Amino acid sequence: MSIRYGAWHGGADPLEPPYDIRQALDEIGEDVLAGMSPRTALNRLMRSGVDGRSGLDALRQRARNQARKLRNSGRLDGTLDKVRQLLDQALESERAALFPDPADSARLAESELDALPSDTSRAVRELADYQWRSPEAAAAYQQISDLLRSEVLDAQFAGLRDALANPDPRAMEQIRQMLADLNELLDADARGEHTEADFAEFMAKHGQFFPDNPADLAELIDSLARRAAAAERLMNSLTAQQQAELSSLMDQALGQAGLGDQLSRLQQSLRAARPDLPWGGSERMSGEQQLGYSDGTQALAELADLDELAELAGQDYPGASLADIDEELVERALGQQAVEDLDQLRRIERELQRQGYLEQGSRGLELSPRALRRLGSTALRKVFAALESGGRGDHDVRDAGAAGEVTGASRQWRFGDEQPLDVARTVQNAVLRSGSGRVRLSAEDFEVVETERRSSAAVALLVDMSYSMELRGTWGEAKTTALALHSLVSTKYPQDAIEIIGFSDYARVMTPRDLVNHDWERVYGTNLQHALMLARRHLDKHRGAEPVILVITDGEPTAHLAADGYSDFCWPPSRDTIAATVAEVQRCTRRGATINIFMLDDEPRLVDFMQEVGRRNGGRVFLPKSGALGEYVVADYLKARNGRRRAG
């Protein structure tokens, strides 16, 4: 028997996820490079979905549309209206029976009916002991009690309306026993004494009252509490007069059936078990249809689900996560297709983690080092695409490592070295390592000829992070440029040393992760002096390298470090700030570092100041057009590291 394996030709590969995870990552990357934080970019992908139609925004909109439709489905006073109709029907039938009777007792009964209060609940209460002459009237009056009892019980225990349409005494006794056992079960749970066996025994005895067949007590409590909270909101949604009438009518009906105390006890237990549910508040309902107490309770329970789902799908609260969205809630509110859409979003998030692009950090999901490298490569490709289209090239010099005289010494080869190989020492290392027999070269055998001066550069990239960068929309381009330069140095010129320094009111050294995760705060100040101070410290660590300082900014210096070490902000810039910044420029100049400045704003005062810096330092001042910052910065770095920077 032989088996052949090959490419799948039966349609979509069943083992592949229904999306391109690299495309998802690139979409996140594009947003990050445009200035977003990774969390915001991931949320944006989750909101739009892989196809632009099945994301959280669509889920939220469906929930809102469904809630709007439900709020327009009818009014909540249907039960009161039905009771009034039954009362009017009973009184009309009774008067029709009394009218032909000439007896004084008939006239007395008519006067008793005429004296009934206009309040429906009081009228029903006063008729409790009335001796009906008309069988039709008596039946209509009895329907009031049956209606109220069935509405209340069906509102609390979904699906009991049919069972309670014509309850016999034995059925009512079963309900009373179920309520008593349920309250005992909830009390035991509140004391921490509930066991799974207790719940199983309860369901075996009373399972017919719970057609949704809850799996455990927690599920049962959740279902009952949701409906109890909705019933309370329904009462709050009625007028004060309607509330008083309906409450009185229900108390009468439940008291007659011996259920009032048990239902009141159940309400208190459910509220204590689930205080997180929306027990308070009210709803504004409209529409032609009059909803009964049970249907209104169901409608408000569904509204609570839809409102909760819309809030969760918004994901705009601290610590938001897809894990917060309960699949049962989604299915209950919007159906199975919505559950499948949510599951696809979760698979994207899981797959990004599984493939090592996302990792759990102190502030939630963050881009992993692998994703940051891909992001830097993407930024670099964008920059070089602009360079190539402009015909500037990367001006790489492959023999730059032989800038000095050979010292006669050699050292082990390291990644990125461009010095010539010491062939003799390399072969000797291989022979010594291999011993007798066949000689094989390995990476650790290679040695390179040492020269007096290697062509390396110490690069300090100073990036303005004052709030104006965000307001003017220039932060995304500055971030892309910084990531591109860091990626270029790290991968193509590892012998160079790059340090990214962000500055606003203070300056600080930043990693690519810091750049990507940066969120804006309303801080004021452009402390170029502090940034140049940190740049000098970086250059001092690499004395033998070509010193390179590149500054990206959109504003003039407005802050400096005062004598006490704290940032001193002033706008317009104070003389002290200008003097401190110029002094730091002169220190960099004496250090041999040329400062090239890339300006993202052409405000005259900024231009004048930066031109003065260029004059004192011998560096250049650039005003790159929008979208060309990365091209200018990378090209300038490539010239600087090859020792071919020209003042201008």
C-alpha positions as CSV (number, residue, x, y, z in Angstrom):
1,M,0.0,0.0,0.0
2,S,1.4,3.4,-1.0
3,I,0.2,6.8,0.1
4,R,1.0,10.0,-1.7
5,Y,0.8,13.5,-0.1
6,G,0.4,16.7,-2.1
7,A,-1.2,20.1,-2.2
8,W,-4.9,20.3,-1.2
9,H,-7.1,20.8,-4.3
10,G,-10.5,20.4,-2.8
11,G,-11.2,24.1,-2.1
12,A,-10.0,26.1,0.9
13,D,-7.4,24.3,3.0
14,P,-9.3,23.0,6.0
15,L,-6.2,23.2,8.1
16,E,-5.6,26.9,7.4
17,P,-7.3,29.7,9.4
18,P,-9.9,31.7,7.4
19,Y,-7.7,34.8,7.3
20,D,-4.1,35.8,6.5
21,I,-2.4,36.4,9.9
22,R,0.4,38.3,8.2
23,Q,-2.1,40.6,6.6
24,A,-3.7,41.2,10.0
25,L,-0.3,42.0,11.5
26,D,0.5,44.3,8.6
27,E,-2.8,46.1,9.2
28,I,-1.8,46.6,12.8
29,G,1.7,47.7,11.8
30,E,0.3,50.3,9.4
31,D,-1.8,51.9,12.2
32,V,1.2,51.8,14.6
33,L,3.4,53.5,12.0
34,A,0.7,56.1,11.5
35,G,0.9,57.0,15.2
36,M,-1.4,54.6,17.1
37,S,-0.4,52.5,20.1
38,P,-0.4,48.7,19.5
39,R,-3.4,48.2,21.8
40,T,-5.3,50.8,19.8
41,A,-4.3,49.3,16.5
42,L,-5.3,45.8,17.6
43,N,-8.6,47.2,18.9
44,R,-9.1,48.8,15.5
45,L,-8.6,45.5,13.7
46,M,-11.0,43.8,16.2
47,R,-13.6,46.6,15.6
48,S,-13.4,46.4,11.8
49,G,-12.9,42.6,11.5
50,V,-11.0,40.8,8.8
51,D,-13.6,41.6,6.1
52,G,-14.7,45.0,7.4
53,R,-18.2,43.6,8.2
54,S,-17.8,41.0,11.0
55,G,-15.9,43.0,13.6
56,L,-16.9,44.4,17.0
57,D,-18.3,47.5,15.4
58,A,-20.8,45.5,13.4
59,L,-21.6,43.4,16.5
60,R,-22.2,46.6,18.5
61,Q,-24.4,48.1,15.7
62,R,-26.5,45.0,15.5
63,A,-27.0,45.1,19.2
64,R,-28.0,48.7,19.1
65,N,-30.4,48.2,16.2
66,Q,-32.0,45.3,17.9
67,A,-32.4,47.3,21.1
68,R,-33.9,50.2,19.2
69,K,-36.4,47.9,17.5
70,L,-37.3,46.3,20.9
71,R,-37.8,49.7,22.5
72,N,-40.3,50.5,19.8
73,S,-42.1,47.2,20.0
74,G,-44.8,48.2,22.5
75,R,-45.9,49.8,25.8
76,L,-45.4,48.2,29.2
77,D,-48.9,48.8,30.7
78,G,-50.6,45.9,28.9
79,T,-51.4,43.9,32.0
80,L,-53.1,46.9,33.6
81,D,-55.1,47.5,30.5
82,K,-56.1,43.8,30.3
83,V,-57.3,43.9,33.9
84,R,-59.4,47.0,33.2
85,Q,-60.9,45.3,30.2
86,L,-61.8,42.2,32.3
87,L,-63.2,44.4,35.1
88,D,-65.3,46.4,32.6
89,Q,-66.5,43.1,31.0
90,A,-67.5,41.7,34.4
91,L,-69.3,44.9,35.5
92,E,-71.2,45.1,32.1
93,S,-72.3,41.5,32.3
94,E,-73.3,41.9,36.0
95,R,-75.4,45.0,35.3
96,A,-77.0,43.3,32.3
97,A,-78.1,40.5,34.7
98,L,-79.3,42.9,37.4
99,F,-81.3,45.2,35.1
100,P,-84.4,43.0,34.5
101,D,-84.6,41.9,38.2
102,P,-87.3,44.2,40.0
103,A,-86.1,43.1,43.5
104,D,-84.6,45.6,46.0
105,S,-81.5,43.4,46.3
106,A,-80.8,44.0,42.6
107,R,-81.0,47.8,43.1
108,L,-78.8,47.5,46.1
109,A,-76.2,45.5,44.1
110,E,-76.4,48.1,41.3
111,S,-75.7,50.9,43.8
112,E,-72.7,48.9,45.2
113,L,-71.3,48.6,41.7
114,D,-71.9,52.3,41.0
115,A,-70.0,53.2,44.1
116,L,-66.8,51.3,43.1
117,P,-63.7,53.5,43.2
118,S,-62.1,54.5,39.8
119,D,-58.8,53.0,41.0
120,T,-58.7,49.6,39.3
121,S,-56.8,47.8,42.1
122,R,-59.2,49.1,44.8
123,A,-62.2,48.2,42.7
124,V,-60.9,44.7,42.3
125,R,-60.2,44.4,46.0
126,E,-63.7,45.6,47.0
127,L,-65.3,43.1,44.7
128,A,-63.4,40.2,46.4
129,D,-66.5,39.3,48.5
130,Y,-69.2,40.3,45.9
131,Q,-71.8,37.7,45.1
132,W,-72.0,37.7,41.3
133,R,-75.4,37.1,39.7
134,S,-73.9,36.6,36.2
135,P,-71.8,33.5,35.6
136,E,-70.1,35.4,32.8
137,A,-69.2,38.2,35.1
138,A,-67.9,35.9,37.8
139,A,-65.7,34.1,35.1
140,A,-64.3,37.5,33.9
141,Y,-63.5,38.5,37.5
142,Q,-61.8,35.2,38.2
143,Q,-59.7,35.7,35.0
144,I,-58.2,38.8,36.7
145,S,-56.7,36.7,39.5
146,D,-55.6,34.0,37.1
147,L,-54.1,36.6,34.7
148,L,-52.1,38.4,37.4
149,R,-50.9,35.1,38.9
150,S,-49.8,33.7,35.6
151,E,-48.2,36.9,34.5
152,V,-46.1,37.3,37.6
153,L,-45.0,33.6,37.7
154,D,-44.3,33.5,34.0
155,A,-42.2,36.8,34.3
156,Q,-40.1,35.1,37.0
157,F,-40.1,31.6,35.6
158,A,-40.2,31.7,31.8
159,G,-42.5,29.3,30.1
160,L,-45.1,28.8,32.9
161,R,-47.9,30.8,31.3
162,D,-49.5,27.9,29.6
163,A,-49.1,25.6,32.6
164,L,-50.9,28.2,34.7
165,A,-53.7,29.1,32.4
166,N,-56.2,27.0,34.4
167,P,-54.2,25.9,37.4
168,D,-55.8,23.3,39.7
169,P,-55.1,23.3,43.4
170,R,-52.5,20.5,43.1
171,A,-50.5,22.5,40.5
172,M,-50.5,25.6,42.8
173,E,-49.3,23.5,45.6
174,Q,-46.4,22.2,43.5
175,I,-45.5,25.8,42.7
176,R,-45.6,26.7,46.4
177,Q,-43.4,23.8,47.2
178,M,-40.9,24.6,44.4
179,L,-40.6,28.2,45.7
180,A,-40.0,27.0,49.2
181,D,-37.4,24.6,48.1
182,L,-35.7,27.1,45.8
183,N,-35.5,29.7,48.6
184,E,-34.0,27.1,50.9
185,L,-31.4,26.3,48.2
186,L,-30.5,29.9,47.8
187,D,-30.2,30.4,51.5
188,A,-27.9,27.5,51.7
189,D,-25.8,28.9,48.9
190,A,-25.5,32.3,50.6
191,R,-24.2,30.5,53.7
192,G,-21.7,28.5,51.6
193,E,-23.4,25.2,52.4
194,H,-24.8,24.4,48.9
195,T,-23.6,21.2,47.2
196,E,-24.0,19.9,43.7
197,A,-26.0,17.0,45.1
198,D,-28.5,19.6,46.5
199,F,-29.0,21.2,43.1
200,A,-29.4,17.8,41.4
201,E,-32.0,16.8,43.9
202,F,-33.9,20.1,43.4
203,M,-33.9,19.7,39.6
204,A,-35.0,16.1,39.8
205,K,-38.0,17.2,41.9
206,H,-38.9,20.5,40.1
207,G,-37.2,20.4,36.7
208,Q,-40.5,20.8,34.9
209,F,-40.6,24.4,36.0
210,F,-37.2,25.1,34.3
211,P,-37.5,24.2,30.5
212,D,-34.0,25.8,29.8
213,N,-32.5,23.1,32.0
214,P,-29.7,25.0,33.8
215,A,-26.5,23.1,34.2
216,D,-25.8,24.3,37.8
217,L,-27.1,26.6,40.5
218,A,-25.0,29.5,39.2
219,E,-26.7,29.3,35.8
220,L,-30.1,29.0,37.4
221,I,-29.5,32.1,39.6
222,D,-28.2,34.1,36.6
223,S,-31.4,33.3,34.6
224,L,-33.8,34.0,37.5
225,A,-31.9,37.2,38.6
226,R,-31.9,38.6,35.1
227,R,-35.7,38.3,34.8
228,A,-36.2,39.6,38.4
229,A,-34.1,42.7,37.7
230,A,-36.0,43.3,34.4
231,A,-39.3,43.0,36.3
232,E,-38.1,45.6,38.8
233,R,-37.1,47.9,35.9
234,L,-40.5,47.4,34.4
235,M,-42.3,48.6,37.5
236,N,-39.9,51.6,37.6
237,S,-40.9,52.4,34.0
238,L,-44.6,52.8,34.8
239,T,-46.1,56.0,36.2
240,A,-46.5,56.3,40.0
241,Q,-50.3,55.6,39.7
242,Q,-49.7,52.6,37.4
243,Q,-47.0,51.2,39.8
244,A,-49.4,51.5,42.7
245,E,-52.3,49.9,40.9
246,L,-50.3,47.0,39.4
247,S,-48.4,46.3,42.7
248,S,-51.7,46.2,44.6
249,L,-53.3,43.9,42.1
250,M,-50.4,41.5,42.1
251,D,-50.2,41.5,45.9
252,Q,-53.9,40.5,46.0
253,A,-53.6,37.7,43.4
254,L,-50.4,36.3,44.9
255,G,-51.7,36.6,48.5
256,Q,-54.8,34.7,47.6
257,A,-52.7,31.9,46.1
258,G,-50.3,31.9,49.1
259,L,-47.3,32.8,46.9
260,G,-46.6,36.4,48.0
261,D,-44.2,35.8,50.8
262,Q,-42.2,33.2,48.9
263,L,-41.8,35.4,45.8
264,S,-40.8,38.4,47.9
265,R,-38.2,36.3,49.6
266,L,-36.9,35.0,46.3
267,Q,-36.6,38.5,44.9
268,Q,-34.4,39.5,47.9
269,S,-32.2,36.4,47.6
270,L,-31.6,37.0,43.9
271,R,-30.7,40.6,44.4
272,A,-28.2,39.7,47.1
273,A,-26.7,36.9,44.8
274,R,-26.4,39.2,41.7
275,P,-26.0,42.8,42.8
276,D,-24.1,43.6,39.6
277,L,-27.2,43.4,37.5
278,P,-29.1,46.6,36.5
279,W,-31.8,46.4,39.2
280,G,-32.5,50.2,39.2
281,G,-33.4,52.5,36.4
282,S,-36.2,52.5,33.9
283,E,-36.9,52.2,30.2
284,R,-38.9,54.3,27.7
285,M,-40.9,52.0,25.5
286,S,-43.2,53.0,22.7
287,G,-45.3,51.3,20.0
288,E,-48.8,50.2,19.3
289,Q,-48.7,46.8,21.0
290,Q,-49.5,46.6,24.7
291,L,-47.0,44.3,26.4
292,G,-48.2,42.3,29.4
293,Y,-46.1,42.0,32.6
294,S,-44.4,38.8,31.5
295,D,-43.8,39.9,27.9
296,G,-42.6,43.3,29.1
297,T,-40.2,41.6,31.6
298,Q,-38.8,39.5,28.8
299,A,-38.4,42.5,26.6
300,L,-36.5,44.4,29.3
301,A,-34.3,41.4,30.0
302,E,-33.4,41.3,26.3
303,L,-32.7,45.0,26.3
304,A,-30.3,44.6,29.3
305,D,-28.5,41.9,27.3
306,L,-28.3,44.1,24.2
307,D,-27.1,47.2,26.1
308,E,-24.4,45.1,27.9
309,L,-23.3,43.5,24.7
310,A,-23.1,47.0,23.0
311,E,-20.9,48.2,25.9
312,L,-18.6,45.2,25.8
313,A,-18.3,45.3,22.0
314,G,-17.2,48.9,22.3
315,Q,-14.1,47.8,24.2
316,D,-13.5,51.4,25.4
317,Y,-13.1,50.8,29.1
318,P,-9.9,50.1,31.1
319,G,-8.6,46.6,30.7
320,A,-11.0,45.7,27.9
321,S,-10.6,42.3,26.3
322,L,-12.4,40.0,23.9
323,A,-12.5,37.5,26.8
324,D,-15.0,39.9,28.5
325,I,-17.7,39.1,25.9
326,D,-19.7,36.1,27.0
327,E,-20.6,33.8,24.2
328,E,-23.9,32.9,25.9
329,L,-24.8,36.6,26.0
330,V,-24.0,37.0,22.3
331,E,-26.0,34.0,21.3
332,R,-28.9,35.0,23.5
333,A,-29.0,38.5,22.1
334,L,-28.0,38.1,18.5
335,G,-27.9,34.4,17.6
336,Q,-25.3,31.9,16.5
337,Q,-23.8,33.8,13.5
338,A,-22.7,36.6,15.9
339,V,-21.0,33.9,18.1
340,E,-19.1,32.7,15.0
341,D,-18.0,36.2,14.1
342,L,-16.8,36.7,17.7
343,D,-15.0,33.4,17.6
344,Q,-13.1,34.4,14.4
345,L,-11.9,37.6,16.1
346,R,-10.6,35.6,19.1
347,R,-8.8,33.2,16.7
348,I,-7.0,36.1,15.1
349,E,-5.9,37.3,18.5
350,R,-4.9,33.7,19.6
351,E,-3.0,33.1,16.3
352,L,-1.1,36.4,16.7
353,Q,0.0,35.2,20.1
354,R,0.7,31.6,19.0
355,Q,2.9,32.8,16.1
356,G,4.8,35.0,18.5
357,Y,3.6,38.4,17.3
358,L,1.7,39.3,20.5
359,E,2.6,38.7,24.1
360,Q,1.1,39.5,27.4
361,G,2.6,42.5,29.0
362,S,2.0,44.6,32.1
363,R,-0.5,46.7,30.3
364,G,-2.2,43.8,28.4
365,L,-1.3,42.5,24.9
366,E,1.8,44.0,23.4
367,L,3.8,43.5,20.3
368,S,6.5,40.9,20.8
369,P,10.2,41.4,19.7
370,R,9.4,39.4,16.6
371,A,6.6,41.8,15.7
372,L,8.7,44.8,16.5
373,R,11.4,43.5,14.1
374,R,8.8,43.0,11.4
375,L,7.5,46.5,12.1
376,G,11.0,48.0,11.8
377,S,11.5,46.1,8.5
378,T,8.2,47.4,7.2
379,A,9.2,51.0,8.1
380,L,12.6,50.5,6.5
381,R,11.1,49.2,3.3
382,K,8.9,52.2,3.1
383,V,11.8,54.5,3.5
384,F,14.0,52.7,0.9
385,A,11.1,52.6,-1.5
386,A,11.1,56.4,-1.3
387,L,14.9,56.5,-1.7
388,E,14.9,54.3,-4.7
389,S,12.1,56.2,-6.4
390,G,14.0,59.4,-5.8
391,G,17.2,57.9,-7.3
392,R,19.2,58.5,-4.2
393,G,20.2,55.0,-3.2
394,D,21.7,53.9,0.1
395,H,25.3,54.9,-0.9
396,D,26.7,51.8,0.8
397,V,30.5,51.5,0.7
398,R,31.5,47.8,1.1
399,D,35.2,48.4,1.8
400,A,34.6,51.0,4.5
401,G,36.1,48.6,7.1
402,A,39.7,49.1,5.7
403,A,39.9,52.7,6.5
404,G,43.1,52.3,8.6
405,E,46.5,50.6,8.4
406,V,46.6,46.9,9.2
407,T,47.9,46.4,12.7
408,G,49.1,42.8,12.2
409,A,46.5,41.5,14.7
410,S,43.4,39.6,14.1
411,R,40.2,38.9,16.0
412,Q,37.2,36.7,15.8
413,W,34.7,37.6,13.1
414,R,31.4,39.1,14.3
415,F,28.2,39.6,12.3
416,G,28.4,42.8,10.3
417,D,32.2,42.9,10.1
418,E,33.5,44.2,6.8
419,Q,37.3,43.8,7.4
420,P,39.1,41.3,5.2
421,L,39.4,37.7,6.4
422,D,42.6,36.5,7.9
423,V,42.7,33.3,5.9
424,A,45.7,31.7,7.6
425,R,44.3,32.1,11.1
426,T,40.9,31.0,9.9
427,V,42.2,27.7,8.5
428,Q,44.4,27.2,11.5
429,N,41.4,27.5,13.8
430,A,39.5,24.9,11.7
431,V,42.4,22.4,11.8
432,L,42.9,22.8,15.6
433,R,39.2,22.3,16.2
434,S,38.7,19.4,13.8
435,G,41.9,17.5,14.9
436,S,42.9,14.7,12.5
437,G,40.9,13.8,9.5
438,R,38.7,16.0,7.3
439,V,38.8,19.7,8.0
440,R,35.5,21.6,8.0
441,L,35.2,25.4,8.4
442,S,32.7,26.6,11.0
443,A,31.5,30.1,11.8
444,E,33.6,30.3,15.0
445,D,36.8,29.6,13.0
446,F,36.7,32.8,11.0
447,E,39.0,35.7,12.0
448,V,39.3,39.1,10.4
449,V,42.3,41.4,10.0
450,E,42.2,44.2,12.6
451,T,42.8,47.8,11.3
452,E,43.8,50.9,13.2
453,R,40.3,52.4,12.7
454,R,37.2,50.6,11.8
455,S,34.4,52.5,10.1
456,S,31.7,52.6,12.7
457,A,29.3,55.3,13.8
458,A,27.7,56.2,17.1
459,V,24.2,57.5,16.2
460,A,22.0,59.6,18.5
461,L,18.5,60.1,17.0
462,L,16.7,62.8,18.9
463,V,12.9,62.6,18.4
464,D,10.6,65.5,19.5
465,M,7.7,64.0,21.6
466,S,6.1,67.2,22.7
467,Y,2.3,67.2,22.4
468,S,2.4,69.4,19.3
469,M,3.7,66.4,17.4
470,E,0.5,64.5,18.0
471,L,-1.7,67.6,17.4
472,R,0.0,68.3,14.1
473,G,-0.1,64.7,13.0
474,T,3.6,64.4,12.6
475,W,4.2,61.8,15.2
476,G,3.5,58.8,13.0
477,E,6.1,59.9,10.4
478,A,8.7,60.5,13.2
479,K,8.0,57.1,14.7
480,T,8.3,55.4,11.3
481,T,11.6,57.1,10.7
482,A,13.0,56.2,14.1
483,L,12.0,52.5,13.7
484,A,13.4,52.4,10.2
485,L,16.7,53.8,11.2
486,H,17.0,51.5,14.2
487,S,16.1,48.5,12.0
488,L,18.8,49.6,9.4
489,V,21.5,50.0,12.0
490,S,20.6,46.8,13.8
491,T,20.4,44.5,10.8
492,K,22.8,46.0,8.2
493,Y,25.4,47.9,10.3
494,P,25.5,46.1,13.7
495,Q,29.0,47.5,14.4
496,D,27.3,50.9,14.7
497,A,25.7,51.9,18.0
498,I,22.3,53.7,17.8
499,E,20.4,55.3,20.6
500,I,16.9,56.8,20.3
501,I,16.3,59.7,22.6
502,G,12.8,61.1,23.0
503,F,12.3,64.6,24.4
504,S,9.5,66.7,25.6
505,D,9.6,68.4,29.0
506,Y,12.4,65.9,29.8
507,A,14.5,63.7,27.5
508,R,14.8,59.9,27.9
509,V,16.4,57.0,26.1
510,M,13.8,54.9,24.3
511,T,13.7,51.4,22.9
512,P,11.7,50.5,19.8
513,R,9.1,49.0,22.1
514,D,8.9,52.3,24.0
515,L,8.3,54.2,20.7
516,V,5.6,51.8,19.6
517,N,3.8,51.8,22.9
518,H,4.0,55.5,23.5
519,D,0.8,57.1,24.6
520,W,0.4,60.8,24.7
521,E,0.1,63.0,27.8
522,R,-0.5,66.7,27.8
523,V,3.0,67.8,28.9
524,Y,4.5,71.0,27.8
525,G,8.0,71.7,26.8
526,T,10.6,70.9,24.1
527,N,13.7,70.2,26.0
528,L,16.4,69.9,23.3
529,Q,19.1,70.8,25.8
530,H,18.5,67.6,27.9
531,A,18.3,65.5,24.7
532,L,21.7,66.8,23.5
533,M,23.1,66.1,26.9
534,L,22.0,62.4,26.7
535,A,23.3,62.3,23.1
536,R,26.8,63.3,24.3
537,R,26.8,60.6,26.9
538,H,26.0,58.1,24.2
539,L,28.8,59.4,22.0
540,D,31.2,59.3,24.9
541,K,30.7,55.5,25.2
542,H,31.9,55.1,21.6
543,R,34.9,57.3,21.3
544,G,36.4,55.6,18.2
545,A,33.2,55.9,16.2
546,E,31.9,58.6,13.8
547,P,29.6,60.8,16.0
548,V,26.2,61.3,14.4
549,I,23.4,63.4,16.0
550,L,20.1,63.7,14.1
551,V,17.3,65.8,15.5
552,I,13.7,65.5,14.4
553,T,11.5,68.4,15.8
554,D,8.5,70.6,15.1
555,G,9.2,73.4,17.6
556,E,11.8,75.7,19.1
557,P,13.3,74.8,22.5
558,T,10.9,75.9,25.3
559,A,12.4,74.0,28.3
560,H,15.8,73.2,29.8
561,L,17.1,71.6,33.0
562,A,17.5,74.2,35.7
563,A,20.1,74.2,38.4
564,D,17.9,72.0,40.7
565,G,17.6,69.4,37.9
566,Y,14.0,70.0,37.2
567,S,12.6,71.1,33.8
568,D,12.0,74.8,33.5
569,F,9.3,75.5,30.8
570,C,8.6,78.9,29.3
571,W,6.8,80.1,26.2
572,P,7.9,82.1,24.3
573,P,11.4,80.6,25.0
574,S,13.2,82.4,27.8
575,R,16.8,83.6,27.5
576,D,17.9,80.9,30.0
577,T,16.4,78.2,27.8
578,I,18.1,79.5,24.6
579,A,21.4,80.0,26.4
580,A,21.3,76.5,27.9
581,T,20.5,74.9,24.6
582,V,23.2,76.8,22.7
583,A,25.7,75.8,25.4
584,E,24.9,72.2,24.9
585,V,25.2,72.6,21.1
586,Q,28.7,74.0,21.6
587,R,29.7,71.0,23.8
588,C,28.5,68.6,21.1
589,T,30.5,70.6,18.5
590,R,33.7,70.4,20.6
591,R,33.1,66.7,20.9
592,G,33.3,66.5,17.1
593,A,29.7,65.7,16.5
594,T,27.8,67.4,13.7
595,I,24.2,68.0,14.4
596,N,21.8,67.7,11.5
597,I,18.3,68.9,12.1
598,F,15.1,67.8,10.3
599,M,12.3,70.4,10.9
600,L,8.7,69.4,10.6
601,D,7.4,73.0,10.8
602,D,8.5,76.2,9.0
603,E,7.5,78.6,11.7
604,P,10.0,81.6,11.2
605,R,11.3,81.7,14.8
606,L,12.0,77.9,14.7
607,V,13.8,78.3,11.4
608,D,15.9,81.2,12.6
609,F,17.0,79.3,15.8
610,M,17.9,76.1,13.9
611,Q,19.9,78.0,11.3
612,E,21.9,79.6,14.1
613,V,22.5,76.1,15.5
614,G,23.7,75.0,12.1
615,R,26.0,78.0,11.8
616,R,27.6,77.3,15.2
617,N,27.9,73.6,14.7
618,G,28.5,73.2,11.0
619,G,25.6,70.9,10.6
620,R,22.7,71.2,8.2
621,V,19.1,72.1,8.5
622,F,16.4,70.3,6.5
623,L,12.8,71.1,5.8
624,P,11.6,67.8,4.3
625,K,8.2,67.8,2.7
626,S,5.5,65.7,4.3
627,G,6.2,62.0,3.8
628,A,9.9,62.5,3.0
629,L,11.3,62.6,6.6
630,G,12.5,59.0,6.6
631,E,14.2,59.3,3.2
632,Y,16.2,62.4,4.4
633,V,17.2,60.9,7.8
634,V,18.3,57.5,6.5
635,A,20.2,59.1,3.6
636,D,22.0,61.5,5.9
637,Y,22.9,58.6,8.3
638,L,24.4,56.6,5.4
639,K,26.6,59.6,4.4
640,A,27.6,60.3,8.0
641,R,28.7,56.7,8.8
642,N,31.0,56.7,5.7
643,G,32.7,59.9,6.8
644,R,31.4,61.9,3.9
645,R,29.2,64.4,5.8
646,R,29.5,67.9,4.3
647,A,28.6,71.1,6.1
648,G,26.0,73.2,4.5
